[in-house]
């Protein structure tokens, strides 16, 4: 008889960290930008968030509209 390893549940964020390929979302690379996007998702469109990020953080740090959408669809869609 073989022993199986005990499975310990992990948090959804840890699961994503272990299984997503590629580089982290641009939104997640900068904690200040991430906090701003998180707060803006409830009241602004993706385009408005991207434009506000350019004004607030500059074009180098700001995510594009598609990056904001990818972040939303990965972490918020269906909630």
mmCIF file as gemmi writes it, N, C-alpha and C atoms, coordinates in Angstrom:
data_model
loop_
_atom_site.group_PDB
_atom_site.id
_atom_site.type_symbol
_atom_site.label_atom_id
_atom_site.label_alt_id
_atom_site.label_comp_id
_atom_site.label_asym_id
_atom_site.label_entity_id
_atom_site.label_seq_id
_atom_site.pdbx_PDB_ins_code
_atom_site.Cartn_x
_atom_site.Cartn_y
_atom_site.Cartn_z
_atom_site.occupancy
_atom_site.B_iso_or_equiv
_atom_site.pdbx_formal_charge
_atom_site.auth_seq_id
_atom_site.auth_asym_id
_atom_site.pdbx_PDB_model_num
ATOM 1 N N . UNK Axp A 1 ? 0.84 -1.164 0 1 0 ? 1 A 1
ATOM 2 C CA . UNK Axp A 1 ? 0 0 0 1 0 ? 1 A 1
ATOM 3 C C . UNK Axp A 1 ? 0.895 1.241 0 1 0 ? 1 A 1
ATOM 4 N N . UNK Axp A 2 ? 0.588 2.193 -0.88 1 0 ? 2 A 1
ATOM 5 C CA . UNK Axp A 2 ? 1.386 3.405 -0.951 1 0 ? 2 A 1
ATOM 6 C C . UNK Axp A 2 ? 0.697 4.53 -0.201 1 0 ? 2 A 1
ATOM 7 N N . UNK Axp A 3 ? 1.504 5.385 0.372 1 0 ? 3 A 1
ATOM 8 C CA . UNK Axp A 3 ? 0.966 6.544 1.076 1 0 ? 3 A 1
ATOM 9 C C . UNK Axp A 3 ? 0.866 7.71 0.1 1 0 ? 3 A 1
ATOM 10 N N . UNK Axp A 4 ? -0.2 8.467 0.212 1 0 ? 4 A 1
ATOM 11 C CA . UNK Axp A 4 ? -0.343 9.65 -0.621 1 0 ? 4 A 1
ATOM 12 C C . UNK Axp A 4 ? -0.068 10.877 0.23 1 0 ? 4 A 1
ATOM 13 N N . UNK Axp A 5 ? 0.442 11.893 -0.404 1 0 ? 5 A 1
ATOM 14 C CA . UNK Axp A 5 ? 0.737 13.133 0.314 1 0 ? 5 A 1
ATOM 15 C C . UNK Axp A 5 ? -0.565 13.809 0.717 1 0 ? 5 A 1
ATOM 16 N N . UNK Axp A 6 ? -0.56 14.377 1.897 1 0 ? 6 A 1
ATOM 17 C CA . UNK Axp A 6 ? -1.727 15.105 2.372 1 0 ? 6 A 1
ATOM 18 C C . UNK Axp A 6 ? -1.852 16.387 1.566 1 0 ? 6 A 1
ATOM 19 N N . UNK Axp A 7 ? -3.038 16.627 1.009 1 0 ? 7 A 1
ATOM 20 C CA . UNK Axp A 7 ? -3.263 17.836 0.223 1 0 ? 7 A 1
ATOM 21 C C . UNK Axp A 7 ? -3.753 18.945 1.133 1 0 ? 7 A 1
ATOM 22 N N . UNK Axp A 8 ? -3.034 20.023 1.072 1 0 ? 8 A 1
ATOM 23 C CA . UNK Axp A 8 ? -3.384 21.195 1.87 1 0 ? 8 A 1
ATOM 24 C C . UNK Axp A 8 ? -3.939 22.241 0.91 1 0 ? 8 A 1
ATOM 25 N N . UNK Axp A 9 ? -5.146 22.762 1.181 1 0 ? 9 A 1
ATOM 26 C CA . UNK Axp A 9 ? -5.676 23.78 0.274 1 0 ? 9 A 1
ATOM 27 C C . UNK Axp A 9 ? -4.811 25.032 0.284 1 0 ? 9 A 1
ATOM 28 N N . UNK Axp A 10 ? -4.729 25.684 -0.864 1 0 ? 10 A 1
ATOM 29 C CA . UNK Axp A 10 ? -3.96 26.919 -0.966 1 0 ? 10 A 1
ATOM 30 C C . UNK Axp A 10 ? -4.897 28.062 -1.358 1 0 ? 10 A 1
ATOM 31 N N . UNK Axp A 11 ? -4.476 29.252 -1.071 1 0 ? 11 A 1
ATOM 32 C CA . UNK Axp A 11 ? -5.257 30.438 -1.41 1 0 ? 11 A 1
ATOM 33 C C . UNK Axp A 11 ? -5.305 30.607 -2.934 1 0 ? 11 A 1
ATOM 34 N N . UNK Axp A 12 ? -6.391 31.189 -3.459 1 0 ? 12 A 1
ATOM 35 C CA . UNK Axp A 12 ? -6.481 31.388 -4.91 1 0 ? 12 A 1
ATOM 36 C C . UNK Axp A 12 ? -5.312 32.188 -5.488 1 0 ? 12 A 1
ATOM 37 N N . UNK Axp A 13 ? -4.846 33.197 -4.773 1 0 ? 13 A 1
ATOM 38 C CA . UNK Axp A 13 ? -3.722 33.999 -5.28 1 0 ? 13 A 1
ATOM 39 C C . UNK Axp A 13 ? -2.459 33.155 -5.403 1 0 ? 13 A 1
ATOM 40 N N . UNK Axp A 14 ? -2.239 32.27 -4.459 1 0 ? 14 A 1
ATOM 41 C CA . UNK Axp A 14 ? -1.067 31.385 -4.514 1 0 ? 14 A 1
ATOM 42 C C . UNK Axp A 14 ? -1.193 30.414 -5.68 1 0 ? 14 A 1
ATOM 43 N N . UNK Axp A 15 ? -2.388 29.915 -5.913 1 0 ? 15 A 1
ATOM 44 C CA . UNK Axp A 15 ? -2.627 29.014 -7.037 1 0 ? 15 A 1
ATOM 45 C C . UNK Axp A 15 ? -2.295 29.719 -8.354 1 0 ? 15 A 1
ATOM 46 N N . UNK Axp A 16 ? -2.782 30.956 -8.498 1 0 ? 16 A 1
ATOM 47 C CA . UNK Axp A 16 ? -2.48 31.721 -9.706 1 0 ? 16 A 1
ATOM 48 C C . UNK Axp A 16 ? -0.981 31.962 -9.843 1 0 ? 16 A 1
ATOM 49 N N . UNK Axp A 17 ? -0.326 32.298 -8.722 1 0 ? 17 A 1
ATOM 50 C CA . UNK Axp A 17 ? 1.111 32.557 -8.771 1 0 ? 17 A 1
ATOM 51 C C . UNK Axp A 17 ? 1.872 31.338 -9.262 1 0 ? 17 A 1
ATOM 52 N N . UNK Axp A 18 ? 1.44 30.176 -8.883 1 0 ? 18 A 1
ATOM 53 C CA . UNK Axp A 18 ? 2.142 28.956 -9.268 1 0 ? 18 A 1
ATOM 54 C C . UNK Axp A 18 ? 1.845 28.52 -10.701 1 0 ? 18 A 1
ATOM 55 N N . UNK Axp A 19 ? 0.696 28.891 -11.242 1 0 ? 19 A 1
ATOM 56 C CA . UNK Axp A 19 ? 0.281 28.317 -12.512 1 0 ? 19 A 1
ATOM 57 C C . UNK Axp A 19 ? 0.231 29.278 -13.698 1 0 ? 19 A 1
ATOM 58 N N . UNK Axp A 20 ? 0.24 30.567 -13.486 1 0 ? 20 A 1
ATOM 59 C CA . UNK Axp A 20 ? 0.233 31.481 -14.619 1 0 ? 20 A 1
ATOM 60 C C . UNK Axp A 20 ? 1.61 31.54 -15.258 1 0 ? 20 A 1
ATOM 61 N N . UNK Axp A 21 ? 1.634 31.544 -16.56 1 0 ? 21 A 1
ATOM 62 C CA . UNK Axp A 21 ? 2.904 31.645 -17.274 1 0 ? 21 A 1
ATOM 63 C C . UNK Axp A 21 ? 3.26 33.092 -17.525 1 0 ? 21 A 1
ATOM 64 N N . UNK Axp A 22 ? 4.494 33.317 -17.873 1 0 ? 22 A 1
ATOM 65 C CA . UNK Axp A 22 ? 4.932 34.638 -18.288 1 0 ? 22 A 1
ATOM 66 C C . UNK Axp A 22 ? 5.203 35.58 -17.136 1 0 ? 22 A 1
ATOM 67 N N . UNK Axp A 23 ? 5.327 36.845 -17.485 1 0 ? 23 A 1
ATOM 68 C CA . UNK Axp A 23 ? 5.624 37.877 -16.497 1 0 ? 23 A 1
ATOM 69 C C . UNK Axp A 23 ? 4.341 38.306 -15.8 1 0 ? 23 A 1
ATOM 70 N N . UNK Axp A 24 ? 4.437 38.819 -14.581 1 0 ? 24 A 1
ATOM 71 C CA . UNK Axp A 24 ? 3.234 39.283 -13.881 1 0 ? 24 A 1
ATOM 72 C C . UNK Axp A 24 ? 2.564 40.423 -14.634 1 0 ? 24 A 1
ATOM 73 N N . UNK Axp A 25 ? 1.284 40.598 -14.405 1 0 ? 25 A 1
ATOM 74 C CA . UNK Axp A 25 ? 0.549 41.7 -15.015 1 0 ? 25 A 1
ATOM 75 C C . UNK Axp A 25 ? 1.259 43.011 -14.707 1 0 ? 25 A 1
ATOM 76 N N . UNK Axp A 26 ? 1.269 43.916 -15.671 1 0 ? 26 A 1
ATOM 77 C CA . UNK Axp A 26 ? 1.929 45.205 -15.471 1 0 ? 26 A 1
ATOM 78 C C . UNK Axp A 26 ? 1.328 45.927 -14.268 1 0 ? 26 A 1
ATOM 79 N N . UNK Axp A 27 ? 0.037 45.75 -14.062 1 0 ? 27 A 1
ATOM 80 C CA . UNK Axp A 27 ? -0.623 46.384 -12.917 1 0 ? 27 A 1
ATOM 81 C C . UNK Axp A 27 ? 0.004 45.897 -11.614 1 0 ? 27 A 1
ATOM 82 N N . UNK Axp A 28 ? 0.344 44.627 -11.537 1 0 ? 28 A 1
ATOM 83 C CA . UNK Axp A 28 ? 0.873 44.052 -10.292 1 0 ? 28 A 1
ATOM 84 C C . UNK Axp A 28 ? 2.351 44.359 -10.062 1 0 ? 28 A 1
ATOM 85 N N . UNK Axp A 29 ? 3.055 44.812 -11.058 1 0 ? 29 A 1
ATOM 86 C CA . UNK Axp A 29 ? 4.482 45.086 -10.899 1 0 ? 29 A 1
ATOM 87 C C . UNK Axp A 29 ? 4.761 46.342 -10.09 1 0 ? 29 A 1
ATOM 88 N N . UNK Axp A 30 ? 3.778 47.214 -9.967 1 0 ? 30 A 1
ATOM 89 C CA . UNK Axp A 30 ? 3.958 48.48 -9.269 1 0 ? 30 A 1
ATOM 90 C C . UNK Axp A 30 ? 2.844 48.606 -8.225 1 0 ? 30 A 1
ATOM 91 N N . UNK Axp A 31 ? 3.156 48.465 -6.934 1 0 ? 31 A 1
ATOM 92 C CA . UNK Axp A 31 ? 2.12 48.473 -5.894 1 0 ? 31 A 1
ATOM 93 C C . UNK Axp A 31 ? 1.27 49.743 -5.868 1 0 ? 31 A 1
ATOM 94 N N . UNK Axp A 32 ? 1.871 50.879 -6.179 1 0 ? 32 A 1
ATOM 95 C CA . UNK Axp A 32 ? 1.118 52.134 -6.177 1 0 ? 32 A 1
ATOM 96 C C . UNK Axp A 32 ? 0.102 52.155 -7.323 1 0 ? 32 A 1
ATOM 97 N N . UNK Axp A 33 ? 0.515 51.685 -8.491 1 0 ? 33 A 1
ATOM 98 C CA . UNK Axp A 33 ? -0.39 51.598 -9.636 1 0 ? 33 A 1
ATOM 99 C C . UNK Axp A 33 ? -1.49 50.573 -9.339 1 0 ? 33 A 1
ATOM 100 N N . UNK Axp A 34 ? -1.113 49.441 -8.757 1 0 ? 34 A 1
ATOM 101 C CA . UNK Axp A 34 ? -2.095 48.406 -8.437 1 0 ? 34 A 1
ATOM 102 C C . UNK Axp A 34 ? -3.165 48.926 -7.49 1 0 ? 34 A 1
ATOM 103 N N . UNK Axp A 35 ? -2.775 49.678 -6.484 1 0 ? 35 A 1
ATOM 104 C CA . UNK Axp A 35 ? -3.741 50.232 -5.535 1 0 ? 35 A 1
ATOM 105 C C . UNK Axp A 35 ? -4.68 51.211 -6.232 1 0 ? 35 A 1
ATOM 106 N N . UNK Axp A 36 ? -4.137 52.034 -7.123 1 0 ? 36 A 1
ATOM 107 C CA . UNK Axp A 36 ? -4.961 52.984 -7.85 1 0 ? 36 A 1
ATOM 108 C C . UNK Axp A 36 ? -5.966 52.264 -8.747 1 0 ? 36 A 1
ATOM 109 N N . UNK Axp A 37 ? -5.496 51.271 -9.511 1 0 ? 37 A 1
ATOM 110 C CA . UNK Axp A 37 ? -6.374 50.521 -10.418 1 0 ? 37 A 1
ATOM 111 C C . UNK Axp A 37 ? -7.453 49.808 -9.627 1 0 ? 37 A 1
ATOM 112 N N . UNK Axp A 38 ? -7.086 49.177 -8.534 1 0 ? 38 A 1
ATOM 113 C CA . UNK Axp A 38 ? -8.036 48.466 -7.68 1 0 ? 38 A 1
ATOM 114 C C . UNK Axp A 38 ? -9.167 49.396 -7.237 1 0 ? 38 A 1
ATOM 115 N N . UNK Axp A 39 ? -8.82 50.585 -6.808 1 0 ? 39 A 1
ATOM 116 C CA . UNK Axp A 39 ? -9.823 51.534 -6.356 1 0 ? 39 A 1
ATOM 117 C C . UNK Axp A 39 ? -10.666 52.089 -7.487 1 0 ? 39 A 1
ATOM 118 N N . UNK Axp A 40 ? -10.082 52.207 -8.668 1 0 ? 40 A 1
ATOM 119 C CA . UNK Axp A 40 ? -10.782 52.801 -9.8 1 0 ? 40 A 1
ATOM 120 C C . UNK Axp A 40 ? -11.702 51.831 -10.531 1 0 ? 40 A 1
ATOM 121 N N . UNK Axp A 41 ? -11.485 50.541 -10.38 1 0 ? 41 A 1
ATOM 122 C CA . UNK Axp A 41 ? -12.281 49.565 -11.124 1 0 ? 41 A 1
ATOM 123 C C . UNK Axp A 41 ? -13.78 49.664 -10.844 1 0 ? 41 A 1
ATOM 124 N N . UNK Axp A 42 ? -14.152 50.1 -9.667 1 0 ? 42 A 1
ATOM 125 C CA . UNK Axp A 42 ? -15.568 50.176 -9.314 1 0 ? 42 A 1
ATOM 126 C C . UNK Axp A 42 ? -16.283 51.341 -9.987 1 0 ? 42 A 1
ATOM 127 N N . UNK Axp A 43 ? -15.542 52.351 -10.422 1 0 ? 43 A 1
ATOM 128 C CA . UNK Axp A 43 ? -16.228 53.55 -10.9 1 0 ? 43 A 1
ATOM 129 C C . UNK Axp A 43 ? -15.752 54.088 -12.246 1 0 ? 43 A 1
ATOM 130 N N . UNK Axp A 44 ? -14.741 53.48 -12.85 1 0 ? 44 A 1
ATOM 131 C CA . UNK Axp A 44 ? -14.195 54.01 -14.1 1 0 ? 44 A 1
ATOM 132 C C . UNK Axp A 44 ? -14.116 52.921 -15.154 1 0 ? 44 A 1
ATOM 133 N N . UNK Axp A 45 ? -14.124 53.327 -16.417 1 0 ? 45 A 1
ATOM 134 C CA . UNK Axp A 45 ? -13.925 52.38 -17.507 1 0 ? 45 A 1
ATOM 135 C C . UNK Axp A 45 ? -12.452 52.03 -17.605 1 0 ? 45 A 1
ATOM 136 N N . UNK Axp A 46 ? -12.153 50.97 -18.34 1 0 ? 46 A 1
ATOM 137 C CA . UNK Axp A 46 ? -10.76 50.563 -18.505 1 0 ? 46 A 1
ATOM 138 C C . UNK Axp A 46 ? -9.959 51.674 -19.192 1 0 ? 46 A 1
ATOM 139 N N . UNK Axp A 47 ? -10.542 52.297 -20.208 1 0 ? 47 A 1
ATOM 140 C CA . UNK Axp A 47 ? -9.877 53.394 -20.919 1 0 ? 47 A 1
ATOM 141 C C . UNK Axp A 47 ? -9.612 54.563 -19.968 1 0 ? 47 A 1
ATOM 142 N N . UNK Axp A 48 ? -10.61 54.919 -19.15 1 0 ? 48 A 1
ATOM 143 C CA . UNK Axp A 48 ? -10.444 56.035 -18.211 1 0 ? 48 A 1
ATOM 144 C C . UNK Axp A 48 ? -9.368 55.723 -17.176 1 0 ? 48 A 1
ATOM 145 N N . UNK Axp A 49 ? -9.305 54.481 -16.726 1 0 ? 49 A 1
ATOM 146 C CA . UNK Axp A 49 ? -8.269 54.079 -15.77 1 0 ? 49 A 1
ATOM 147 C C . UNK Axp A 49 ? -6.893 54.205 -16.41 1 0 ? 49 A 1
ATOM 148 N N . UNK Axp A 50 ? -6.759 53.716 -17.644 1 0 ? 50 A 1
ATOM 149 C CA . UNK Axp A 50 ? -5.468 53.795 -18.336 1 0 ? 50 A 1
ATOM 150 C C . UNK Axp A 50 ? -5.049 55.245 -18.525 1 0 ? 50 A 1
ATOM 151 N N . UNK Axp A 51 ? -5.989 56.105 -18.935 1 0 ? 51 A 1
ATOM 152 C CA . UNK Axp A 51 ? -5.673 57.527 -19.122 1 0 ? 51 A 1
ATOM 153 C C . UNK Axp A 51 ? -5.29 58.201 -17.805 1 0 ? 51 A 1
ATOM 154 N N . UNK Axp A 52 ? -6.03 57.884 -16.734 1 0 ? 52 A 1
ATOM 155 C CA . UNK Axp A 52 ? -5.729 58.465 -15.426 1 0 ? 52 A 1
ATOM 156 C C . UNK Axp A 52 ? -4.361 58.002 -14.922 1 0 ? 52 A 1
ATOM 157 N N . UNK Axp A 53 ? -3.998 56.762 -15.215 1 0 ? 53 A 1
ATOM 158 C CA . UNK Axp A 53 ? -2.686 56.251 -14.807 1 0 ? 53 A 1
ATOM 159 C C . UNK Axp A 53 ? -1.567 56.991 -15.533 1 0 ? 53 A 1
ATOM 160 N N . UNK Axp A 54 ? -1.778 57.293 -16.814 1 0 ? 54 A 1
ATOM 161 C CA . UNK Axp A 54 ? -0.759 58.037 -17.568 1 0 ? 54 A 1
ATOM 162 C C . UNK Axp A 54 ? -0.563 59.412 -16.941 1 0 ? 54 A 1
ATOM 163 N N . UNK Axp A 55 ? -1.668 60.075 -16.612 1 0 ? 55 A 1
ATOM 164 C CA . UNK Axp A 55 ? -1.574 61.398 -15.999 1 0 ? 55 A 1
ATOM 165 C C . UNK Axp A 55 ? -0.915 61.348 -14.627 1 0 ? 55 A 1
ATOM 166 N N . UNK Axp A 56 ? -1.269 60.327 -13.851 1 0 ? 56 A 1
ATOM 167 C CA . UNK Axp A 56 ? -0.801 60.251 -12.466 1 0 ? 56 A 1
ATOM 168 C C . UNK Axp A 56 ? 0.611 59.691 -12.333 1 0 ? 56 A 1
ATOM 169 N N . UNK Axp A 57 ? 0.932 58.638 -13.115 1 0 ? 57 A 1
ATOM 170 C CA . UNK Axp A 57 ? 2.195 57.923 -12.933 1 0 ? 57 A 1
ATOM 171 C C . UNK Axp A 57 ? 3.173 58.072 -14.096 1 0 ? 57 A 1
ATOM 172 N N . UNK Axp A 58 ? 2.735 58.648 -15.195 1 0 ? 58 A 1
ATOM 173 C CA . UNK Axp A 58 ? 3.584 58.771 -16.374 1 0 ? 58 A 1
ATOM 174 C C . UNK Axp A 58 ? 3.437 57.561 -17.276 1 0 ? 58 A 1
ATOM 175 N N . UNK Axp A 59 ? 3.787 57.715 -18.552 1 0 ? 59 A 1
ATOM 176 C CA . UNK Axp A 59 ? 3.588 56.628 -19.514 1 0 ? 59 A 1
ATOM 177 C C . UNK Axp A 59 ? 4.44 55.381 -19.254 1 0 ? 59 A 1
ATOM 178 N N . UNK Axp A 60 ? 5.574 55.526 -18.577 1 0 ? 60 A 1
ATOM 179 C CA . UNK Axp A 60 ? 6.435 54.364 -18.321 1 0 ? 60 A 1
ATOM 180 C C . UNK Axp A 60 ? 5.806 53.409 -17.313 1 0 ? 60 A 1
ATOM 181 N N . UNK Axp A 61 ? 5.117 53.95 -16.318 1 0 ? 61 A 1
ATOM 182 C CA . UNK Axp A 61 ? 4.532 53.126 -15.254 1 0 ? 61 A 1
ATOM 183 C C . UNK Axp A 61 ? 3.084 52.747 -15.518 1 0 ? 61 A 1
ATOM 184 N N . UNK Axp A 62 ? 2.419 53.466 -16.399 1 0 ? 62 A 1
ATOM 185 C CA . UNK Axp A 62 ? 0.983 53.286 -16.599 1 0 ? 62 A 1
ATOM 186 C C . UNK Axp A 62 ? 0.67 52.056 -17.451 1 0 ? 62 A 1
ATOM 187 N N . UNK Axp A 63 ? -0.301 51.241 -17.022 1 0 ? 63 A 1
ATOM 188 C CA . UNK Axp A 63 ? -0.74 50.132 -17.866 1 0 ? 63 A 1
ATOM 189 C C . UNK Axp A 63 ? -1.647 50.647 -18.979 1 0 ? 63 A 1
ATOM 190 N N . UNK Axp A 64 ? -1.677 49.949 -20.08 1 0 ? 64 A 1
ATOM 191 C CA . UNK Axp A 64 ? -2.59 50.288 -21.167 1 0 ? 64 A 1
ATOM 192 C C . UNK Axp A 64 ? -3.98 49.74 -20.83 1 0 ? 64 A 1
ATOM 193 N N . UNK Axp A 65 ? -4.947 50.141 -21.64 1 0 ? 65 A 1
ATOM 194 C CA . UNK Axp A 65 ? -6.324 49.694 -21.428 1 0 ? 65 A 1
ATOM 195 C C . UNK Axp A 65 ? -6.398 48.164 -21.433 1 0 ? 65 A 1
ATOM 196 N N . UNK Axp A 66 ? -5.691 47.523 -22.345 1 0 ? 66 A 1
ATOM 197 C CA . UNK Axp A 66 ? -5.732 46.064 -22.444 1 0 ? 66 A 1
ATOM 198 C C . UNK Axp A 66 ? -5.138 45.405 -21.198 1 0 ? 66 A 1
ATOM 199 N N . UNK Axp A 67 ? -4.124 46.019 -20.604 1 0 ? 67 A 1
ATOM 200 C CA . UNK Axp A 67 ? -3.529 45.464 -19.382 1 0 ? 67 A 1
ATOM 201 C C . UNK Axp A 67 ? -4.485 45.592 -18.209 1 0 ? 67 A 1
ATOM 202 N N . UNK Axp A 68 ? -5.214 46.695 -18.15 1 0 ? 68 A 1
ATOM 203 C CA . UNK Axp A 68 ? -6.219 46.865 -17.092 1 0 ? 68 A 1
ATOM 204 C C . UNK Axp A 68 ? -7.315 45.816 -17.272 1 0 ? 68 A 1
ATOM 205 N N . UNK Axp A 69 ? -7.737 45.598 -18.51 1 0 ? 69 A 1
ATOM 206 C CA . UNK Axp A 69 ? -8.766 44.588 -18.777 1 0 ? 69 A 1
ATOM 207 C C . UNK Axp A 69 ? -8.286 43.189 -18.41 1 0 ? 69 A 1
ATOM 208 N N . UNK Axp A 70 ? -7.051 42.852 -18.788 1 0 ? 70 A 1
ATOM 209 C CA . UNK Axp A 70 ? -6.5 41.53 -18.444 1 0 ? 70 A 1
ATOM 210 C C . UNK Axp A 70 ? -6.45 41.346 -16.93 1 0 ? 70 A 1
ATOM 211 N N . UNK Axp A 71 ? -6.033 42.39 -16.211 1 0 ? 71 A 1
ATOM 212 C CA . UNK Axp A 71 ? -5.991 42.326 -14.753 1 0 ? 71 A 1
ATOM 213 C C . UNK Axp A 71 ? -7.402 42.08 -14.201 1 0 ? 71 A 1
ATOM 214 N N . UNK Axp A 72 ? -8.379 42.849 -14.691 1 0 ? 72 A 1
ATOM 215 C CA . UNK Axp A 72 ? -9.759 42.699 -14.235 1 0 ? 72 A 1
ATOM 216 C C . UNK Axp A 72 ? -10.288 41.3 -14.538 1 0 ? 72 A 1
ATOM 217 N N . UNK Axp A 73 ? -10.051 40.815 -15.759 1 0 ? 73 A 1
ATOM 218 C CA . UNK Axp A 73 ? -10.604 39.514 -16.126 1 0 ? 73 A 1
ATOM 219 C C . UNK Axp A 73 ? -9.954 38.369 -15.359 1 0 ? 73 A 1
ATOM 220 N N . UNK Axp A 74 ? -8.71 38.551 -14.937 1 0 ? 74 A 1
ATOM 221 C CA . UNK Axp A 74 ? -8.027 37.509 -14.164 1 0 ? 74 A 1
ATOM 222 C C . UNK Axp A 74 ? -8.457 37.502 -12.714 1 0 ? 74 A 1
ATOM 223 N N . UNK Axp A 75 ? -8.617 38.669 -12.111 1 0 ? 75 A 1
ATOM 224 C CA . UNK Axp A 75 ? -8.827 38.738 -10.67 1 0 ? 75 A 1
ATOM 225 C C . UNK Axp A 75 ? -10.22 39.175 -10.232 1 0 ? 75 A 1
ATOM 226 N N . UNK Axp A 76 ? -11.044 39.717 -11.14 1 0 ? 76 A 1
ATOM 227 C CA . UNK Axp A 76 ? -12.335 40.244 -10.715 1 0 ? 76 A 1
ATOM 228 C C . UNK Axp A 76 ? -13.528 39.727 -11.491 1 0 ? 76 A 1
ATOM 229 N N . UNK Axp A 77 ? -13.329 39.221 -12.664 1 0 ? 77 A 1
ATOM 230 C CA . UNK Axp A 77 ? -14.438 38.796 -13.503 1 0 ? 77 A 1
ATOM 231 C C . UNK Axp A 77 ? -15.246 37.708 -12.8 1 0 ? 77 A 1
ATOM 232 N N . UNK Axp A 78 ? -16.547 37.878 -12.794 1 0 ? 78 A 1
ATOM 233 C CA . UNK Axp A 78 ? -17.419 36.887 -12.163 1 0 ? 78 A 1
ATOM 234 C C . UNK Axp A 78 ? -17.676 37.128 -10.688 1 0 ? 78 A 1
ATOM 235 N N . UNK Axp A 79 ? -17.127 38.187 -10.153 1 0 ? 79 A 1
ATOM 236 C CA . UNK Axp A 79 ? -17.356 38.465 -8.729 1 0 ? 79 A 1
ATOM 237 C C . UNK Axp A 79 ? -18.565 39.327 -8.547 1 0 ? 79 A 1
